[in-house]
Amino acid sequence: MASPSPARPAGGQGRVLIVEDDDEVRRAVEQGLNLLGFEARSVGDAEAALALLGRAAGSPEVLVADVGLPGISGIELCRRLRAERVDVPILILSALDQVSDRVAGLQAGADDYLVKPFDLEELSLRLRALLRRAAVTAAPAPATERVTVGARLWLDLDRRRATFDGQPLDLSRREFDLLAAFATNAGIVLSRIRLLELVWGYDFDTDTNVVDVFVGYLRRKLEAAGAAPRLIGTVRGVGFVLREP
């Protein structure tokens, strides 16, 4: 299959790379997305995807990856790309409708999660949303934006750095986004649904515990840096709040 051209075609929705080992599913998704205006291509394993993503010209603008790939799994593919600072939006596909699988994908750096079987129109809508968000993120900021909470917690939103008492916090992508959401709303109680909107940018099932899981990660890293326990407090039945340290 020929490599896509660097420029987006007129009226195109964006360049999509589908990584799926099921030939029938791969062909159906690729053909369907092309009919919907995307410039889609597909490969059958993560190794082929990594080779394509290493090319500057015509590199995919969004990635759709199945969890159960042969060799390198979809989740491991996410980890490798994020470790190499590849910021292409990633949507994970899986037949496993389990919260733990969603959390694993998101923790690895995925941006969205869709359970099989899925509707092609829903997939296209999610891909468009990811492309819009990526375009906003890539836009240059007019000035460096910094947020401080009290005298101890400091965030540089542009450079995505955070410190507590001058000590750098080693945060994953989602952990930083979550801390930024709290810091820019310090003292305000944020519901789980609101945090999902602010950090993940789309709706999850209402029974997911992904917010609680990532709040737990963030609390442990803040406490390791010297923060008091429960700097991020739980408001029972409502949500969470970042208190001044």
ABEGO torsion letter per residue (X at the ends): XBBBBABBBBGBAEBBBBBBABAAAAAAAAAAAAAAGBBBBBBABAAAAAAAAABABGBBABBBBBABBBEBBAAAAAAAAAAAGBABBBBBBBABBBAAAAAAAAAAGBABBBBOBBBAAAAAAAAAAAAAAAAAAABBBABBBBBBBEAABBBBAAAGBBBBGGBBBBBBAAAAAAAAAAAAABGBBBBAAAAAAAAAGBBBBAABAAAAAAAAAAAAAAAAAGBBBGABBBBBGAEBBBBBX
